[in-house]
Amino acid sequence: MSNLEILRKRFIAGAVCPQCSELDRIVVEFARDSSSEEELNRRRCVACGFVDEFSSVDGAPARGVPKGRPERPASEDVDSVKVRILDPKDSL
């Protein structure tokens, strides 16, 4: 792994380092080993240098990488409710 080419980096919000317990210091790096052409993913703590490598198999989500929860699409069958904001000054 001496010829590791970093393709992109992504900080993971809310992630805690398993080694130093620092919050918001984990970056996930997507890389390619130029000697074997294998694509690797690794998480790295920028505070203490902790590194955990893993590979993605057939495009499946790699273990340890949190994936975002998909938003629920707005559908027309959901009943909407009007909300009225009350100002406490008006009731005096």
C-alpha positions in Angstrom: 0.0 0.0 0.0 2.9 2.3 -0.6 1.3 3.8 -3.7 -2.1 4.9 -2.2 -3.9 7.6 -4.2 -6.6 9.4 -2.3 -9.6 10.0 -4.6 -11.9 11.9 -2.2 -12.4 12.7 1.5 -15.5 13.1 3.6 -15.8 14.2 7.2 -18.4 12.3 9.2 -20.4 14.6 11.4 -21.0 13.3 14.9 -18.5 10.4 14.6 -16.4 9.6 17.7 -12.9 8.3 17.3 -12.6 4.8 18.8 -9.1 5.4 20.0 -9.0 9.0 21.4 -12.8 9.6 21.8 -12.7 13.0 20.0 -15.9 14.1 18.4 -16.0 15.2 14.7 -12.4 14.3 13.9 -13.1 11.3 11.7 -12.6 11.5 7.9 -13.5 8.8 5.5 -11.0 8.5 2.6 -11.8 6.8 -0.7 -8.5 5.6 -2.2 -7.0 3.4 -4.9 -3.9 1.3 -4.5 -2.1 2.1 -7.8 0.1 -1.1 -7.6 -2.9 -3.5 -7.4 -5.7 -1.3 -8.7 -7.8 -2.2 -5.6 -10.2 0.4 -4.3 -10.0 0.9 -0.5 -11.9 2.9 2.0 -10.5 4.0 5.3 -11.5 6.0 8.2 -8.9 8.2 9.8 -8.8 10.4 12.9 -7.2 13.7 12.2 -6.5 14.3 15.9 -4.7 11.1 16.9 -3.9 9.3 13.6 -6.1 6.2 14.2 -6.6 4.4 10.8 -9.1 1.6 10.1 -9.1 0.3 6.6 -11.9 -1.7 4.9 -13.0 -2.4 1.3 -16.3 -2.1 -0.4 -17.6 -5.3 -2.0 -19.6 -5.0 -5.2 -20.7 -1.5 -4.4 -22.4 -2.6 -1.2 -22.2 -0.2 1.7 -18.9 -0.7 3.5 -19.1 -1.6 7.2 -18.4 1.3 9.5 -19.4 4.0 7.1 -22.7 5.6 8.2 -25.1 6.1 5.4 -27.6 8.9 5.4 -31.3 8.1 6.0 -33.3 8.8 2.8 -35.8 11.5 3.2 -39.4 10.5 3.0 -40.8 11.8 -0.3 -43.7 14.2 0.0 -46.9 12.4 -1.1 -50.2 13.8 -1.9 -52.1 11.3 0.3 -50.7 12.9 3.5 -53.3 15.1 5.2 -52.0 18.6 5.8 -52.9 20.6 8.9 -53.0 24.3 9.1 -51.2 25.8 12.1 -52.0 29.2 13.5 -49.2 30.9 15.4 -50.5 32.8 18.4 -48.8 35.9 19.8 -49.1 36.1 23.6 -49.1 39.9 23.3 -52.4 39.8 21.4 -54.3 38.1 24.3 -53.6 40.9 26.8 
